[in-house]
Amino acid sequence: MKIEVTAVFEKRGKYYIAYVEEIPGVNTQGKTLEEARENLKEALELVIQTNRELTRKRIAEEIIREPLIIREVEIC
């Protein structure tokens, strides 16, 4: 499955801060743009993994998991 999100990088002093525009809580920093990119990929993977683990720990009578496909949204 391929999911595409928007990575945003901002130069702040000696560091780049990075975050994923569509998913709150996925943010990091790096001394270089490349380091910030790698850190952001890792942060996104960790957030997705943690959210999945938290969902699996919930006690529910019925849980349904299925792919959710969304169309691309253009922002003007």
C-alpha positions as CSV (number, residue, x, y, z in Angstrom):
1,M,0.0,0.0,0.0
2,K,1.3,3.4,-0.9
3,I,0.4,6.4,1.1
4,E,1.5,9.9,0.1
5,V,1.6,12.7,2.6
6,T,3.2,16.2,2.5
7,A,6.5,16.7,4.3
8,V,7.2,20.3,5.3
9,F,10.7,21.5,6.1
10,E,11.5,24.9,7.6
11,K,15.0,26.3,8.2
12,R,15.3,27.8,11.7
13,G,18.7,29.0,12.6
14,K,21.1,26.1,12.3
15,Y,18.4,23.4,12.1
16,Y,15.6,22.2,9.9
17,I,12.3,21.5,11.5
18,A,10.1,19.0,9.7
19,Y,6.5,17.8,10.0
20,V,3.8,16.0,8.1
21,E,1.1,18.4,7.1
22,E,-1.7,15.9,7.2
23,I,-0.9,14.0,10.5
24,P,-0.6,15.9,13.8
25,G,2.2,14.8,16.0
26,V,4.6,13.7,13.3
27,N,7.4,16.2,13.7
28,T,11.2,16.3,14.2
29,Q,14.3,18.2,13.4
30,G,17.8,17.8,11.9
31,K,21.0,19.6,11.4
32,T,20.8,19.0,7.6
33,L,17.9,18.7,5.3
34,E,18.8,15.1,4.6
35,E,18.9,14.3,8.4
36,A,15.5,16.0,8.8
37,R,14.0,13.9,6.0
38,E,15.3,10.6,7.5
39,N,14.1,11.6,11.0
40,L,10.7,12.5,9.6
41,K,10.3,9.1,7.9
42,E,11.2,7.4,11.2
43,A,8.8,9.7,13.2
44,L,5.9,8.8,10.8
45,E,6.6,5.1,11.0
46,L,6.7,5.3,14.8
47,V,3.4,7.2,15.0
48,I,1.7,4.7,12.7
49,Q,3.1,1.7,14.6
50,T,2.1,3.2,18.0
51,N,-1.5,4.0,16.8
52,R,-1.9,0.5,15.5
53,E,-0.7,-1.0,18.8
54,L,-3.0,1.2,20.8
55,T,-6.0,0.2,18.6
56,R,-5.2,-3.5,19.0
57,K,-5.1,-3.1,22.8
58,R,-8.7,-1.8,22.9
59,I,-11.4,-4.1,24.0
60,A,-14.4,-4.0,21.7
61,E,-17.1,-6.4,20.8
62,E,-16.3,-6.0,17.1
63,I,-13.5,-4.2,15.3
64,I,-13.5,-3.9,11.5
65,R,-10.3,-3.0,9.7
66,E,-10.3,-2.1,6.0
67,P,-8.4,0.0,3.6
68,L,-9.5,3.6,3.3
69,I,-8.8,5.4,0.0
70,I,-9.1,9.1,-0.2
71,R,-8.9,11.3,-3.2
72,E,-6.3,14.0,-3.5
73,V,-7.3,17.4,-2.1
74,E,-6.0,20.5,-3.7
75,I,-5.5,23.6,-1.6
76,C,-5.4,26.9,-3.3
